[in-house]
Amino acid sequence: MHDSSSAADPAEVTQAHLGPDELLPLTAVQRAILGQEDSAEVGVGNIPIELELRGAMSVPRLRTALDRLVARHEALRLRLVDRGRDTFQTIKPPEPAGAGLLDVIDVSAPPAASTLEATLARESKRPLNLYAGEVLRARLFVVAPEHHILLLVGHHVSLDGWSIDLLVDELARVYAGQDPAPAPSWRDHAGNTSEKADHERAVAAVGQRLLDSHRSFNLEPDHPEAAPAEEAAVLGEVLPPDICRRLHDLERRTGSSQFVVHLAVLAELLGDGSGDGEVAIATPVVQRAHLDSQDLVGPLTETVPVFLAVPAIPDVDSRLFAARLAVADALERADLPFQAINRACTAPTGSRYPAVPISLAVVGTPEPIEGFAPARCVLREPNYRASRFEFTLLVEAADTDRIRITLQYDPNRFDRSTADSLVAGYVALVRRLVTPADRARPADRSSSAEPDLDLGGQISTLAHLVSGLASTAGDRQAAIEGERQVTYRELMDAAVSTASHLAERVGPPHHDAPATADIALVLPRSIGFLVGLLATQILGWSFVPIDPNLPTRRIQHMLADSGARGVLVRDEAERARLGLPGTVCFPVTSPGEARRTALPVTSPSALSPAYVLYTSGSTGKPKGVLVPHRALDALRQEMAALDVHADDRVLMAASPSFDAVIWEVLLAFTSGAALAIAPPSTVAQGEDLGRFIKTHGVTVATMTPTVAGAVPPSDLTRLRLLVCAGEVLPRRLVQRLTGLRVLNAYGPTEAAVCATIGDARLGGRRVPIGHPLSRTTVTIRDARGRPVPAGTAGEIVISGPKLALGYLNRPAETERAFVADPEGAPGSTMLRTGDMGRYGPSGVEYLGRGDRQVKIRGQRLELEEVDLAVAAVAGRPAVAELTEVDGQVVLAAVVLSAQEDPEGARMIDNTVTAEFHRRLVERLPEWAIPSFFVSVESMPIGSSGKIDRAGLRELLAAAARLGSQGGAAVKWTTVEAAVARSWEALLGKKVDSRERTFFELGGHSMLVAKAIREIRELTRKDLPVTEFFAHPTVAGIAAALERLT
């Protein structure tokens, strides 16, 4: 090493405008940085800069150059000062020459040499003492006589990316002996910074947009309860050169910047695939428009959320144009403080992270740094990256042939597999963006085998299967109902006898008539139901299963709509009770009464209807799904993968009107096992069902998660296989179910009950719904119907031989749901389920509905059907929604109060709840009746002008906590609910009265300030402390808040 320089004392270059020590306000950017995280304590705000120097260099020259840098730039000498509740900054005077900013550390000898990278990482994240004025730390590591690594650790409170480039360039020039021009004053900039008075309204609007955008954001943490990591994990991928060149050509052709192109790709990746809503992506915006700020070292980069709609835009040019508009819109808001936006938005991402989960930045490749000759200097990849967002995507463009995609993510909250899927999905979308449509690869048709779509020929039915069992294993138990047990032979004899009666009294169907249901099975879950089902299958006819406990009006609609030519009931008394029309109607033959009758089992054509099953309809009336024999046979073939044996006992607990009953029957009869038929009363009570399972030795069961969660685990000791379906399966329930195999199944009625199934113990926080069954194809598609890459959200689309023929008597709805399959055989269709999902490492992950269809108590329900029924009874607009009560998902309804109609308002008062419920039961099945109702003066409205669904759920959750369960109505305002919610959070107890005072509920004067802060966070209103003490009840404070403008 050698020293060939002489430099001036730093004091000599101190700017003349540096005055005496004074307190300066923090800028909006600095407040955002300090407000986002405890950067002064954990080092999350650190910015490490690593310079690698190879060749001869002078340590004294480097030390002097660093001292001059600190003396020139006031932001490198700032110190934080607390004064009361506020934080200020002050500028320290320059240190005298040789004060020792640079520490030299020799790591050339072992063991230091082997731990150099770990030492660099440790030094990079070691906190800076901002309150002692330590905003820059310098360490020179001597690796070898002519090999050094200079580590500079700055902080976001005094530096940004632009400042780093300035400092590195200036350090090299000062080291080389150049004398830069005087630096601009950070003191002047900070002293002249002030927020605009009209920011509050704009900030609130952006905050609301952020809340709305979270509903379109498909990426949720794998471990949402985990504390944020201090250090981000990093992975990356280099794009192929041909893709890089095509991207460059696309940018040039459309006039789009690199940032705009990658913004459009990232928005498509992050959107929920519904083609609706918008996503928010954070990006740094440099605020250096004035010439005097170009050379200013300091934090002048504000984080700005970019909102990009993700509709079904058909062409690339239009999507990029929309992205350019989104960027222009964001730049118009660049002066809004990001910290204030965070305060205006209740961020769902956790303690430290901002309200925007992901950031995007396009950066250039560092070039060799001149000025340290004869040593060569390059900028190294840092050993430490602070985790400031849950995800940060960096696009590093070296030239037209090389682009590197780097993803930084929080390893505490996201699994590596999730990050891998995100990068893979991003690269796939980039490739698709620049690949002409005529060269695009066909969809990845995710199935175990290509389905056989042969439309001709005849097919075997369930009756063929049971007939074979009756012949070869006739004495084997087929079903157990209470004290009754029937064998396969007895069951088949009764079914043949019933089929003979049907053929004689109903007659064969007319082949030229439209497809309908031949026989309605208005039968409870019973041996009689099995007899009736098999009887229709023997004849090759179709059936419509109807639970006799449904509302009479609903049963009558199903009978009329299905066109059933005959009805099977339990007995004449049942027919009279239900008031069934003059259709051919008679009871099934009991196995004990059956006469041996010879009747051949019919082999129907593959596409002839097997059954019609009714699901909830958005028009207020249930709609029939017409399922062909081919679908039923394909489902039967898929059952072999479930490993059910002849010595198993399979639980039959589904309602006859629910498609799970088809699943349960096939699960048992395909393997020759016995069905254990649960009485209706046991399913409603978990403990009763548990006793039934234990007493009857059930080994295989299918349940909704709600039912499974209610069964005591001690009653499941003999159960070896549990299939959960019909609802989202919570991870905590899977963890509770020990000692047995748990599968998570998914499938709409339109795809013959089940489409995917998988091991519920795989995956992260979200339990996957598994992989497609062998005769089923499942793809994830975007709003334009194109397959999306793995890891990307979209609509779950199903194809194959198990698809229904359509909706009975509803051609328009059939056309919307069953669309042409572009990758399938001619004439084949695929089902648009309306469910959102994505492919992950363990199969498909279910992400929710793209519309207002839900699963409640295992049944599919269109919420519009509940809306219409409640509104009809209440005489006012109503909206149904799901909410959570004591860990269980329940259905609730919000009804708009009618101030001009006090008599109608009492429709949901406690005094007439029974009458209100009775009238609802006439229109809805019991399982579709809301658990409780809430009357409000106005519906919560989002920024789009539509009903704010998240706000609706928050309102219902608050109502549940206020004790509005069990059908008892609550009449309260949204503001009252917010006050009660804030008190509950503070006091840790339920607030169940509008009139009890804060102090009666356990509060005291020391908690009043916190209570006011909680209220401010929820209502965005500043309540004077005098008003709190004057009206310390929920009602009183809500009224005081209403008076505030």
Residue pairs with C-beta under 8 A, 6 or more apart in sequence:
1 56
1 57
1 58
1 59
1 145
2 56
2 58
3 58
3 59
3 60
3 61
4 58
4 61
5 58
5 60
5 61
5 64
5 175
5 177
7 61
7 64
7 65
7 68
7 174
8 68
9 96
9 97
10 67
10 68
10 70
10 71
10 94
10 95
10 96
10 97
11 71
11 94
11 96
11 97
13 68
13 71
13 72
14 71
14 93
14 94
15 72
15 74
15 182
15 183
15 185
17 185
17 187
17 188
18 74
18 91
18 93
18 185
18 187
19 187
21 90
21 91
21 92
21 93
22 90
22 91
23 81
23 83
23 88
23 89
23 90
24 88
24 89
24 90
24 91
24 187
24 190
24 191
25 88
25 89
25 190
25 191
25 193
25 194
26 34
26 87
26 88
26 89
26 190
27 189
27 190
27 193
27 299
28 193
28 195
28 302
28 337
28 338
28 339
28 340
29 160
29 287
29 299
29 300
29 301
29 302
29 337
29 338
30 89
30 157
30 299
31 337
31 339
32 302
32 303
32 337
32 338
32 339
32 342
33 39
33 45
33 156
33 157
33 299
34 40
34 45
34 87
34 157
35 339
35 342
36 338
36 339
36 342
36 352
36 353
36 354
36 388
37 44
37 45
37 352
37 388
38 44
38 352
39 45
39 46
39 127
39 130
39 155
39 156
39 157
40 80
40 127
40 128
40 129
40 130
40 131
41 127
42 127
42 230
43 125
43 126
43 127
43 128
43 230
43 386
44 230
44 352
44 386
44 387
44 388
45 155
45 156
45 157
45 386
46 124
46 125
46 126
46 127
46 128
46 153
46 154
46 155
46 384
46 386
47 153
47 154
47 155
47 156
47 159
47 164
48 120
48 124
48 125
48 151
48 152
48 153
48 382
48 383
48 384
49 151
49 152
49 153
49 154
49 164
49 167
49 168
49 379
49 382
50 120
50 149
50 150
50 151
50 152
50 379
50 380
50 381
50 382
50 383
51 149
51 150
51 152
51 168
51 369
51 377
51 378
51 379
51 380
52 147
52 148
52 149
52 150
52 377
52 378
52 379
52 380
53 147
53 148
53 149
53 150
53 372
53 375
53 376
53 377
54 146
54 147
54 375
54 376
55 146
55 372
55 373
55 374
55 375
55 376
56 146
56 374
56 375
57 146
57 148
57 372
57 375
59 102
59 104
59 140
61 175
62 102
62 140
62 150
62 175
63 98
63 101
63 102
64 97
64 174
65 171
65 174
65 175
66 101
66 102
66 138
66 171
67 95
67 97
67 98
67 99
67 101
68 174
69 76
69 167
69 170
69 171
69 174
70 76
70 77
70 94
70 95
70 101
70 136
71 77
71 94
71 95
72 170
72 180
72 182
72 183
73 167
73 183
73 186
73 297
73 298
74 91
74 183
74 185
74 186
74 187
75 135
75 158
75 159
75 163
75 186
75 296
75 297
75 298
75 299
76 135
76 136
76 154
76 158
76 297
77 91
77 92
77 93
77 94
77 133
77 135
78 89
78 90
78 91
78 92
78 133
78 135
78 157
78 158
78 186
79 89
79 90
79 91
79 92
79 130
79 131
79 132
79 133
79 135
80 87
80 88
80 89
80 130
80 131
80 157
81 87
81 88
81 89
81 90
81 131
82 88
82 131
89 190
91 186
91 187
92 133
95 101
101 136
101 138
102 138
102 139
102 140
103 138
103 139
103 140
104 140
104 142
105 139
105 140
105 141
105 142
106 112
106 141
106 142
107 113
107 116
107 119
107 141
107 142
107 143
108 142
108 143
108 144
108 145
112 119
113 143
116 141
116 143
116 149
117 383
118 383
119 141
120 141
120 149
120 151
120 383
120 384
121 231
121 383
121 384
123 137
123 139
123 151
123 153
124 151
124 153
124 382
124 383
124 384
125 230
125 231
125 384
125 386
126 137
126 153
128 134
128 135
128 136
128 137
128 153
128 155
130 155
130 157
135 154
135 155
135 157
135 158
135 159
136 152
136 153
136 154
136 155
136 158
137 151
137 152
137 153
138 150
138 151
138 152
138 153
139 150
139 151
139 153
140 148
140 149
140 150
140 151
141 148
141 149
141 150
141 151
142 148
143 149
146 375
148 375
149 380
152 167
154 163
154 164
154 167
156 299
157 299
158 297
158 298
158 299
159 167
159 297
159 298
159 299
160 284
160 286
160 298
160 299
160 300
160 301
161 284
161 286
161 301
161 363
162 286
162 288
162 300
162 301
163 296
163 297
163 298
163 299
163 300
166 295
166 297
167 297
168 369
168 379
169 369
170 180
171 371
172 369
172 370
172 371
172 372
172 377
173 180
173 371
174 180
175 371
175 372
176 371
176 372
176 373
181 295
183 295
183 296
183 297
184 292
184 293
184 295
184 296
185 296
186 296
186 297
186 298
189 293
189 296
189 298
189 300
190 298
195 337
195 340
196 335
199 336
199 337
199 340
200 340
202 333
202 336
203 336
203 337
203 340
203 341
203 343
203 344
204 344
204 1020
205 943
206 305
206 333
206 336
206 341
206 344
206 345
207 341
207 342
207 343
207 344
207 345
207 355
208 344
208 345
208 942
208 943
209 278
209 280
209 305
209 307
209 943
210 280
210 305
210 341
210 344
210 345
210 347
210 355
210 356
211 345
211 346
211 942
211 950
212 277
212 278
212 942
212 943
212 944
212 948
213 277
213 278
213 279
213 280
213 307
214 280
214 348
214 950
215 272
215 277
215 949
215 950
216 271
216 272
216 274
216 276
216 277
216 278
216 279
216 310
217 270
217 271
217 272
217 279
217 280
217 357
218 270
218 271
218 272
218 273
218 793
218 836
218 838
218 847
219 270
219 357
219 358
219 391
219 418
219 422
220 765
220 766
221 349
221 350
221 390
221 410
221 413
221 414
221 765
222 413
222 414
222 415
222 418
222 764
222 765
222 766
223 412
223 413
223 414
223 415
223 764
223 765
224 350
224 413
224 765
226 412
226 413
227 350
227 351
227 412
228 350
228 351
228 352
228 353
228 387
228 390
228 410
228 412
228 413
229 387
229 410
229 411
229 412
229 413
230 386
230 387
231 384
231 385
231 386
231 387
232 385
232 386
232 387
232 388
232 392
232 408
232 409
232 410
232 411
233 408
233 409
233 410
233 411
233 416
233 419
234 385
234 406
234 407
234 408
235 406
235 407
235 409
235 416
235 419
235 420
235 423
236 404
236 405
236 406
236 407
236 423
237 404
237 405
237 423
237 427
238 402
238 403
238 404
238 405
239 247
239 402
239 403
239 404
239 405
239 427
239 430
241 401
241 402
243 403
243 430
243 431
243 434
244 400
244 401
244 402
244 403
245 400
245 401
246 434
246 435
247 258
247 261
247 403
247 430
247 433
247 434
248 400
249 434
250 256
250 261
250 316
250 320
250 433
250 434
251 257
251 258
251 261
254 316
254 317
254 320
254 321
256 320
256 323
256 324
257 362
258 362
258 395
258 397
259 283
259 327
259 360
259 362
259 395
260 320
260 323
260 324
260 327
261 320
261 323
261 433
262 360
262 362
262 393
262 395
262 430
263 281
263 283
263 306
263 308
263 323
263 326
263 327
263 360
264 308
264 319
264 320
264 322
264 323
264 433
265 426
265 429
265 430
265 433
266 281
266 358
266 360
266 393
266 426
267 279
267 281
267 308
267 310
267 323
268 310
268 319
268 429
268 782
268 792
269 422
269 425
269 426
269 429
269 792
270 279
270 281
270 358
271 277
271 279
271 310
271 793
272 793
272 836
272 847
272 848
272 850
273 780
273 781
273 782
273 783
273 788
273 792
273 793
273 794
273 795
273 836
273 838
273 847
273 850
274 783
274 795
274 836
274 850
275 310
275 311
275 312
275 782
275 783
275 784
276 310
276 311
276 783
276 850
277 309
277 310
278 307
278 308
278 309
278 310
279 307
279 308
279 310
280 305
280 306
280 307
280 355
280 356
281 305
281 306
281 308
281 356
281 358
281 359
281 360
282 303
282 304
282 305
282 306
282 354
282 356
282 358
282 359
282 360
282 389
283 303
283 304
283 306
283 330
283 359
283 360
283 361
284 301
284 302
284 303
284 304
284 359
284 361
285 301
285 302
285 303
285 304
285 330
285 331
285 334
286 300
286 301
287 293
287 300
287 301
287 302
287 334
287 335
288 294
288 296
288 300
293 300
302 334
302 335
302 337
302 338
303 338
303 354
303 356
303 359
304 330
304 331
304 333
304 334
304 336
304 338
305 330
305 341
305 355
305 356
306 326
306 327
306 329
306 330
307 326
307 329
307 330
308 322
308 323
308 326
309 322
309 326
310 783
311 783
312 782
312 783
312 784
313 319
313 322
314 784
316 433
338 354
341 355
342 354
342 355
343 1017
344 1020
345 355
346 355
346 1017
347 353
347 354
347 355
349 355
349 357
349 390
350 413
353 388
353 389
353 390
353 410
354 389
356 389
357 389
357 390
357 391
358 389
358 390
358 391
358 392
358 393
359 388
359 389
359 391
359 392
359 393
360 392
360 393
360 395
361 392
361 393
361 394
361 395
362 394
362 395
362 397
363 394
363 395
363 396
363 397
364 396
364 397
364 398
365 396
365 397
365 398
365 399
365 402
366 378
366 379
368 376
368 377
368 378
369 377
369 378
369 379
370 377
371 377
385 408
387 408
387 410
389 408
390 409
390 410
390 413
390 414
391 407
391 408
391 409
391 410
391 414
391 422
392 407
392 408
392 409
393 405
393 406
393 407
393 408
393 426
394 405
394 406
394 407
394 408
395 403
395 404
395 405
395 406
396 403
396 404
396 405
396 406
397 403
398 404
405 423
405 426
405 427
407 419
407 422
407 423
407 426
409 418
409 419
409 422
415 764
417 764
417 840
417 841
418 764
418 791
418 840
420 791
421 790
421 791
421 838
421 839
421 840
421 841
422 791
424 789
424 790
424 791
425 788
425 789
425 790
425 791
425 792
427 789
428 789
428 790
428 792
429 788
429 789
429 792
432 440
432 786
432 789
442 823
443 779
443 781
443 786
443 787
443 822
443 823
444 779
444 787
444 790
445 777
445 779
445 799
445 823
446 771
446 772
446 777
446 778
446 779
446 839
447 772
447 774
447 775
447 776
447 777
447 778
447 800
448 771
448 772
448 773
448 774
449 774
449 775
450 777
451 634
451 775
451 776
451 777
451 799
451 800
451 801
451 802
452 775
452 801
453 800
453 801
453 824
453 825
453 828
454 606
455 606
455 607
455 827
456 605
456 606
457 605
457 606
458 603
458 604
458 605
458 606
459 603
459 604
459 605
459 606
459 629
459 630
459 633
460 603
460 633
461 537
461 540
461 601
461 602
461 603
461 604
461 610
461 629
461 632
461 633
462 533
462 534
462 537
462 632
462 636
462 665
462 666
462 669
463 495
463 534
463 537
463 538
463 601
463 602
464 601
464 603
465 636
465 669
465 670
466 478
466 488
466 491
466 492
466 495
466 534
466 669
467 492
467 538
467 601
469 476
469 478
469 488
469 492
469 669
469 672
470 488
470 489
470 491
470 492
470 493
473 488
473 646
473 672
474 487
474 488
474 489
474 492
475 487
475 488
475 489
476 487
476 488
476 646
476 672
476 674
477 485
477 486
477 487
477 488
477 674
478 486
478 487
478 488
478 490
478 491
478 530
478 668
478 669
478 674
478 675
479 485
479 486
479 491
479 527
479 530
479 652
479 674
479 675
479 676
479 677
480 649
480 674
480 675
480 676
480 677
480 696
481 526
481 527
481 677
482 679
484 527
486 494
486 527
486 591
488 672
490 591
490 592
490 594
491 527
491 530
491 531
491 534
491 591
492 534
493 591
493 594
493 595
493 596
493 597
494 531
494 588
494 589
494 590
494 591
494 593
494 594
495 530
495 531
495 532
495 534
495 535
495 537
495 538
496 535
496 538
496 594
496 597
496 598
496 599
497 589
497 593
497 594
497 595
497 597
498 531
498 532
498 535
498 568
498 588
498 589
499 534
499 535
499 536
499 538
499 539
499 599
500 597
500 599
501 586
501 589
502 519
502 535
502 536
502 539
502 541
502 566
503 539
503 599
505 566
505 584
505 586
506 518
506 519
506 565
506 566
506 584
507 565
509 518
509 541
509 565
514 563
515 542
515 609
515 626
515 805
515 808
516 542
516 562
516 563
516 564
516 565
516 609
516 612
516 808
517 542
517 543
517 544
517 562
517 563
517 564
517 609
517 611
517 612
517 624
517 808
518 536
518 539
518 541
518 542
518 543
518 564
518 565
518 566
519 532
519 535
519 536
519 541
519 542
519 543
519 544
519 564
519 565
519 566
519 567
519 568
520 543
520 544
520 546
520 558
520 559
520 562
520 564
520 566
520 567
520 568
520 583
521 529
521 532
521 533
521 536
521 543
521 544
521 545
521 546
521 568
521 656
522 546
522 548
522 555
522 559
522 567
522 568
522 569
522 574
522 578
522 580
523 529
523 532
523 545
523 546
523 548
523 568
523 569
523 570
523 588
523 656
524 547
524 548
524 549
524 570
524 656
524 680
525 652
525 653
525 654
525 655
525 656
525 661
525 677
525 678
525 680
526 570
526 677
527 590
527 591
527 677
528 570
528 587
528 588
528 590
529 545
529 656
529 661
530 665
530 675
531 588
531 589
531 590
531 591
532 543
532 568
532 588
533 543
533 545
533 665
535 568
535 588
536 542
536 543
537 601
537 610
538 599
538 601
538 602
539 602
540 602
540 603
540 604
540 608
540 629
542 608
542 609
542 610
542 611
542 612
542 626
543 610
543 611
543 612
544 558
544 562
544 564
544 611
544 612
544 613
544 614
544 624
545 611
545 613
545 656
545 657
545 661
546 555
546 558
546 559
546 614
546 656
546 657
547 655
547 656
547 657
547 925
548 555
548 569
548 570
548 574
548 578
549 680
549 926
550 657
550 925
551 921
551 922
551 923
551 924
551 925
552 578
552 579
553 922
553 923
554 622
554 923
554 924
554 925
555 578
555 580
556 579
556 580
556 581
557 621
557 622
558 614
558 622
558 624
559 567
559 580
559 581
559 583
561 614
561 621
561 624
561 808
561 809
562 612
562 614
562 624
562 808
564 583
565 583
565 584
566 583
566 584
566 585
567 575
567 580
567 583
567 584
567 585
568 585
568 586
568 587
568 588
569 575
569 578
569 580
569 585
569 586
569 587
570 587
570 588
571 587
572 587
574 587
575 585
604 610
604 629
605 629
606 628
606 629
606 630
606 633
607 628
607 629
607 630
607 805
608 628
608 629
609 626
609 627
609 628
609 629
609 805
610 627
610 628
610 629
610 631
610 632
611 627
611 632
611 662
612 624
612 625
612 626
612 627
612 808
613 624
613 625
613 627
613 657
613 659
613 662
613 749
614 622
614 623
614 624
614 625
614 657
615 622
615 623
615 625
615 749
615 860
616 622
616 623
616 853
616 859
616 860
616 861
616 862
616 865
616 928
617 623
617 862
617 865
618 852
618 853
618 862
618 864
618 865
619 864
619 865
619 868
620 864
620 865
620 868
620 869
620 923
621 865
622 865
623 807
623 808
623 810
623 813
624 807
624 808
624 809
625 749
625 750
625 804
625 806
625 807
625 808
626 804
626 805
626 806
626 807
626 808
627 749
627 752
627 804
627 805
628 804
628 805
630 801
630 802
631 751
631 752
631 801
631 802
631 803
631 804
632 662
632 666
632 752
634 752
634 775
634 776
634 800
634 801
634 802
635 662
635 663
635 666
635 752
635 753
635 754
635 773
635 775
635 802
636 666
636 670
637 774
637 775
638 754
638 773
638 774
638 775
638 776
639 666
639 667
639 670
639 671
640 670
641 773
641 774
642 667
642 721
642 723
642 743
642 757
643 721
644 650
644 667
644 668
644 670
644 671
644 673
644 700
644 721
645 671
645 673
646 671
646 672
646 673
647 673
648 668
648 671
648 673
648 674
648 699
648 700
649 673
649 674
649 675
649 676
649 696
649 697
649 698
649 699
649 700
650 664
650 667
650 668
650 673
650 674
650 675
650 676
650 698
650 699
650 700
650 701
651 664
651 675
651 676
651 678
651 693
651 698
651 700
651 701
651 702
651 703
652 661
652 664
652 665
652 668
652 675
652 676
652 677
652 678
653 664
653 678
653 682
653 683
653 689
653 701
653 702
653 703
653 707
654 660
654 661
654 663
654 664
654 702
654 858
655 661
655 859
657 925
658 726
658 858
658 859
659 749
659 753
660 702
660 725
660 726
660 753
660 858
662 752
662 753
663 702
663 725
663 753
663 754
664 675
664 702
665 675
667 673
667 700
667 702
668 674
668 675
669 675
673 700
676 692
676 693
676 696
676 697
676 698
678 689
678 692
679 692
681 688
682 688
682 689
682 691
682 692
683 689
683 707
685 710
686 707
686 709
686 710
686 711
686 712
687 710
687 711
687 712
687 715
689 707
689 710
689 711
690 711
690 712
690 714
690 715
690 716
691 715
692 698
693 701
693 711
693 715
693 716
693 718
693 719
694 715
694 716
694 717
694 718
697 718
698 718
698 719
699 718
699 719
699 720
699 721
700 719
700 720
700 721
700 722
700 723
701 719
701 721
701 722
701 723
702 722
702 723
702 724
702 725
702 745
703 711
703 722
703 723
703 724
703 725
703 858
704 724
704 725
704 726
704 727
704 855
704 857
704 858
705 724
705 726
705 727
705 728
705 729
705 730
705 733
706 727
706 857
706 858
706 888
706 889
707 858
708 722
708 724
708 733
708 737
709 730
709 733
709 736
709 888
713 736
713 737
713 738
716 722
716 737
716 739
716 740
717 739
719 740
720 740
720 741
721 740
721 741
721 743
722 737
722 740
722 741
722 742
722 743
723 743
723 745
723 757
724 733
724 742
724 743
724 744
724 745
724 760
725 744
725 745
725 746
725 747
725 754
725 858
726 855
726 858
726 859
727 855
727 856
727 858
727 889
728 767
728 846
728 855
729 744
729 760
729 767
730 767
731 765
731 766
731 767
734 742
734 760
734 761
734 767
741 759
742 759
742 760
742 761
743 757
743 758
743 759
743 760
743 770
744 757
744 758
744 759
744 760
744 767
744 768
744 769
744 770
745 754
745 756
745 757
745 769
745 770
746 754
746 755
746 756
746 757
746 769
746 770
746 835
746 844
746 846
747 753
747 754
747 755
747 756
747 798
748 755
748 798
748 831
748 833
748 835
748 860
749 804
749 860
750 798
750 803
750 804
750 817
750 818
750 831
750 833
751 776
751 798
751 800
751 802
751 803
751 804
751 831
751 833
752 802
752 803
752 804
754 773
755 772
755 773
755 776
755 778
755 798
755 802
756 769
756 770
756 771
756 772
756 773
756 776
756 778
756 843
756 844
757 769
757 770
757 771
757 773
758 768
758 769
758 770
758 771
758 842
758 843
758 844
759 770
759 842
760 767
762 768
762 842
762 843
763 840
763 841
763 842
763 845
766 845
766 846
768 840
768 842
768 843
768 844
768 845
768 846
769 837
769 843
769 844
769 845
769 846
770 842
770 843
770 844
771 843
771 844
772 778
775 800
775 801
775 802
776 798
776 800
776 802
777 798
777 799
777 800
777 830
778 796
778 797
778 798
778 844
779 787
779 797
779 799
779 830
780 787
780 788
780 792
780 793
780 794
780 795
780 796
780 797
780 837
780 838
780 839
780 844
781 787
781 788
781 794
781 795
781 797
782 788
782 794
782 795
783 794
783 795
785 819
785 822
787 794
788 794
788 838
790 838
790 839
790 840
791 838
791 839
791 840
792 838
793 836
793 837
793 838
793 847
794 836
794 837
794 838
795 832
795 833
795 834
795 835
795 836
795 837
795 850
796 833
796 835
796 836
796 837
796 844
796 846
797 830
797 831
797 832
797 833
798 830
798 831
798 833
799 821
799 824
799 828
799 829
799 830
799 831
803 818
803 829
803 830
803 831
804 818
804 831
806 814
806 817
806 818
807 813
807 814
807 817
816 832
817 831
817 832
817 834
818 829
818 830
818 831
818 832
819 829
819 830
819 832
820 828
820 829
820 830
821 828
821 829
821 830
824 830
834 849
834 850
834 851
834 853
835 846
835 847
835 848
835 849
835 850
836 846
836 847
836 848
836 849
836 850
837 844
837 845
837 846
837 847
838 844
838 845
838 847
839 845
852 862
852 863
852 864
853 860
853 861
853 862
853 863
854 860
854 861
854 863
854 882
854 891
855 861
856 882
856 889
856 890
856 891
856 927
856 928
857 927
859 925
859 927
859 928
861 891
861 928
863 879
863 880
863 881
865 924
865 928
866 878
866 880
866 891
866 893
866 924
866 928
866 930
867 878
867 879
867 880
867 893
869 920
869 923
869 924
869 928
870 878
870 880
870 893
870 895
870 920
870 930
870 933
871 877
871 878
871 895
872 923
873 907
873 916
873 919
873 920
873 923
874 895
874 904
874 907
874 908
874 916
875 898
875 901
875 904
875 907
876 895
876 896
876 897
876 898
876 901
876 904
877 895
877 896
877 939
878 893
878 894
878 895
878 896
879 893
879 894
879 939
879 947
879 952
880 891
880 892
880 893
880 894
880 930
881 891
881 892
881 893
881 894
881 949
881 952
881 953
881 956
882 889
882 890
882 891
882 892
882 953
883 889
883 890
883 892
883 953
883 956
883 957
883 960
884 890
884 957
884 960
885 931
885 960
885 965
890 930
890 931
890 932
890 960
890 965
891 928
891 929
891 930
891 931
892 930
892 931
892 932
892 933
892 934
892 956
892 959
892 960
893 930
893 932
893 933
893 934
894 933
894 934
894 935
894 936
894 939
894 952
894 955
894 956
895 908
895 933
895 934
895 935
895 936
896 935
896 936
896 937
896 938
896 939
897 905
897 935
897 936
897 937
897 971
898 904
898 905
899 905
899 937
905 935
905 971
906 912
907 916
908 916
908 933
908 935
908 969
908 971
909 969
909 971
910 968
910 969
913 967
913 968
913 969
916 933
917 929
917 967
920 929
921 929
931 965
931 966
931 967
932 959
932 960
932 964
932 965
932 966
932 967
932 968
932 969
932 970
933 964
933 967
933 969
933 970
934 955
934 956
934 959
934 964
934 969
934 970
934 972
935 969
935 970
935 971
935 972
936 955
936 972
936 973
936 974
937 973
937 974
938 974
939 947
939 952
940 947
940 948
940 951
940 952
940 955
940 974
941 947
941 948
942 948
942 949
942 950
942 951
955 974
955 977
958 977
958 978
958 980
958 981
959 970
959 972
959 977
961 980
961 981
961 984
961 990
961 991
962 970
962 972
962 977
962 980
962 990
962 991
962 992
963 970
963 990
963 992
964 970
972 994
973 1038
973 1042
975 1019
975 1038
975 1041
975 1042
976 994
976 1034
976 1035
976 1038
978 1015
978 1018
978 1019
978 1038
979 1015
979 1018
979 1019
979 1034
979 1037
979 1038
979 1041
980 991
980 1034
981 1018
982 1011
982 1014
982 1015
982 1017
982 1018
983 991
983 998
983 1001
983 1003
983 1011
983 1014
983 1034
984 990
984 991
985 1014
986 1003
986 1007
986 1010
986 1011
986 1014
987 1001
987 1002
987 1003
987 1007
989 1001
989 1002
991 1001
991 1034
993 1033
993 1034
994 1033
994 1034
994 1035
995 1033
995 1034
995 1035
996 1033
996 1034
997 1032
997 1033
998 1008
998 1011
998 1028
998 1032
998 1033
999 1032
1003 1011
1008 1025
1008 1028
1008 1029
1009 1025
1011 1028
1012 1022
1012 1023
1012 1025
1012 1028
1015 1021
1015 1023
1015 1037
1015 1041
1016 1022
1016 1023
1019 1041
1021 1041
1021 1044
1022 1044
1023 1037
1023 1040
1023 1041
1023 1044
1027 1037
1027 1040
1028 1037
1028 1040
1030 1036
1030 1040
1031 1037
1031 1039
1031 1040
